[in-house]
Amino acid sequence: MLWWTWQSDVFPEIASIIELKTADTNTPGWFQHRQTAAKNLLDKMTEAERVKLREEADKMAKNGLPEDIQQK
């Protein structure tokens, strides 16, 4: 869930982990750090942010992925 809706936050965290200025899907080794980056972000979230994320996850569970993500 975090990956689909918060990629703009996950990639900077990946870059931080592999000690680069930026990262994207063309960065060698990015994928192996995706879960660690997501966990780091979850650990840094406030309770309000976690609630929002859970609400987004519930909505996706009921309605599927948003169209803009499905088209990728």
SVG drawing of the C-alpha trace seen along z (x, -y; Angstrom):
<svg xmlns="http://www.w3.org/2000/svg" viewBox="-15 -15 41 22">
<polyline fill="none" stroke="black" stroke-width="0.4" points="0.0,0.0 2.7,-2.5 4.6,-1.6 1.6,-2.5 0.6,-5.7 3.8,-7.1 6.4,-6.4 7.5,-10.0 8.6,-9.4 9.9,-5.9 12.5,-6.8 14.2,-9.5 14.4,-7.0 16.0,-4.4 18.5,-7.0 19.4,-7.7 19.9,-4.0 22.2,-3.6 23.8,-6.9 22.8,-8.7 21.2,-12.1 18.3,-10.5 16.9,-7.1 14.3,-5.8 13.5,-2.5 16.6,-3.0 18.9,-3.1 20.9,0.2 19.9,2.1 16.9,-0.1 14.4,2.9 16.3,4.7 15.9,1.7 12.2,1.0 10.9,2.8 13.5,1.4 12.7,-2.1 9.0,-1.6 9.5,-0.3 11.7,-3.3 8.9,-5.6 6.3,-3.7 8.5,-4.0 8.8,-7.8 5.0,-8.3 2.8,-10.0 -0.2,-8.2 -2.4,-10.5 -0.4,-9.5 -0.7,-5.8 -4.5,-6.2 -4.6,-7.9 -2.6,-5.1 -4.9,-2.5 -7.9,-4.3 -6.2,-4.4 -5.5,-0.7 -9.1,0.1 -10.4,-2.0 -8.1,-0.1 -9.1,3.3 -12.7,2.4 -12.3,0.6 -9.0,1.9 -6.1,-0.2 -6.8,-3.7 -7.0,-4.0 -3.9,-6.1 -1.9,-3.2 -3.6,-0.5 -2.6,-2.3 1.2,-2.1"/>
</svg>
